[in-house]
């Protein structure tokens, strides 16, 4: 006869000394954990609720400007700094960590309409309605603060040109920058006049953005409701698409540089493939008023938009609806938004002269995370993701409080759209088959494509 | 070329030991896969297919990792009892075993004789460390089984019928003469649960924090011990019983009744989920296999039956009478009757239970309750003269999980675990016969009702088809035009009939529905005159 029974000596299963860690034994047998699926579901619901409880996206406002903030620029070489320009000609450099102005660049007479920094982050270029382009030297940040010998500087250069400017953007890689005004001008740092100009039609150009992948390609939008693509190596513009409403701003997707998203006056954003302009890849709907500015996260997976309806929304790059909406009582019309270079903050500039700093993920825990905390967050994210389709979890995750005017406006918009759809359906049902064709939403707002 | 081929072949054929190991792991992976993977071939959506196949891949990887942990990293191996030659396992006595095992295990064989305070009932905590005992005549005690230390013992001076631990050893509930009471480990009475009445049997649902009782009027009560709210209280309507057991797999409570039926309950419905006739006579005991698919019942007609709970079919019928039944963690089935305990084991793996071990106590002892101690090869027996404990090799799970149930738990770990389990407390709605259904898709709805137009068209087609039937020429006299016409009419009527039936049925349904809605719409003052709903 052979016999063995379970016999555990306490020494083997407990710690030796009191300052040792407790010993942990694992047995992953499913039969030891009863109702594991239900437990997981409850955890998912709790995770969704906790997420809601910790959702405090607003970090703080940065005040200092005397007029509404019209434009912003990131410093590609320094994470903490952001430039902002206002309608009274004031340009400031902010330290995001301390939420203070560290530098001012006085000189513009009218509104500053465009700001951009060179690739190496040493030179700031601004343009405005006073028909000037100004180049500024950016102060070098030291370990804990900027060198604040004198808090303002003279411009490196001032170039006066024929018309007022609406926007400016610097090449991602190179020495050129482009301004938008009555026409599109390409400038070099060292020349007082544009090296070349492009014109297509008579209407003024209102925004310009260089392609992050191909330094010589850029996209503009103009007040004739068109979006045009240019290649600096060619003497004439490449192609353009004319839509039913004006596009206020454009941003290229840094991860997929052939795609860009246009912030349109008709409350929607349209993602296009630059090789195929006859149809939008995706229509991002949710705003209830004109979208004023757009900026992609450096990860390219989502973008932030600021709108005339006093809200900021964050959209997934391929999703039709926003994942997040930010608003405060005091924030007025939003004119410019930027994602921070580490994709974890969003900065908005609005009519109420303030810059506001938001978290990109509303419930993210700030500061250094312990590995245990990090694992916990990952686990909660995973269970939430696993049960996201169940009604209870979905309801909690989706719910957002909206200001009453926006809620009402959204409801009204929905009613209008539904009514139009119903009308179209009925019209189709009562006409000869095939005589009415439905145009998909992705193509509906496009009038024509011009080569 | 040939050389290359040869290489490939040698790569594929592993040396025999490695082959064995990989086969063994494959078997174990199956356990951790928790069922079949989804069939992705039928999906047309490429994006969804890609996402799902990535998830399936992850499942496979984690199952393999878990299987490898089980193969290589487990600290202890399970117990066993093997015989040689003509020896039979069921003839091996406890004394023989005690000579063979180590001194620590020998301490688990003991008889505590307490003749005065009469038949004893016992309960273990889920980690197997502590035992609560309740003597019929009011003796309550708490024992630390690791070093056989009596923590607390007190006398409540009234009948105690059952005792059960709550989520840890700090609290236990005792069913006393008039009401159940909750005590802490110091023996202080914390609560008197008057709503439960005179309780015969208690059970505790660990995941839901529900204390379940059945009282002498056959009423079932579910009380949430964290908030104190009564979650459900139902009349079983099947009479007094003291046979009640929780199915650990899904949290369903099963009660056995004197009519021979077993009913299964959940706290959110007053009607039983299942009512099955198991025995021609009274049901005397009931137990569930930890995997939840196997139930053992015993009847007064001296039969023990094993049921497959997925099909509700008898798998095996064994002769013998059981006053009490229990399954161990590894699936051994013990039953006790009189002063005799028999242990059955399923060694073929085909759910065919045979004799494994037996133990008989001193004559005249009446066994009241037997219970396997979790994570140990020990069977506890509560009987009329005290309690005993015997060794059953191979009954317990050898490896515990610190985060599930830890026999070596420190008080700090216990406190932490209490908080965690409270955070993961399940709502009572999660109790259902199939707990794996949570989070899955609802079955596709049956085809929608046909519209009236479609039905009319179908009817017309059927009638047309009936009209088109050409009739045979019959013999003289039977071929009269009147008869032919009559016959034809009949055929048409017959074709119409099923449609007519359908219509009538539908009308009836809609009438019923409207009646129901009327009931709802009655003003409050009139509602008491409305026809009572039949209990469903």
Interface residues (C-beta under 8 A of the other chain):
Chain A: X1 X2 X3 X4 X5 X6 X7 X8 X9 X10 X12 X13 X14 X22 X23 X24 X25 X26 X27 X28 X29 X30 X31 X32 X33 X34 X35 X37 X38 X39 X40 X41 X42 X43 X46 X386 X387 X390
Chain B: X31 X32 X34 X66 X69 X70 X73 X74 X75 X76 X77 X78 X79 X80 X81 X82 X83 X84 X87 X92 X96 X97 X100 X101 X102 X104 X105 X108 X146 X207 X248 X249 X250 X251 X290 X291 X292 X375 X376 X377 X391 X393 X396 X397 X398 X399 X400 X401 X402 X403 X404 X405 X406 X407 X408 X410 X413 X423 X424 X425 X426 X427 X430 X435 X436 X438 X439
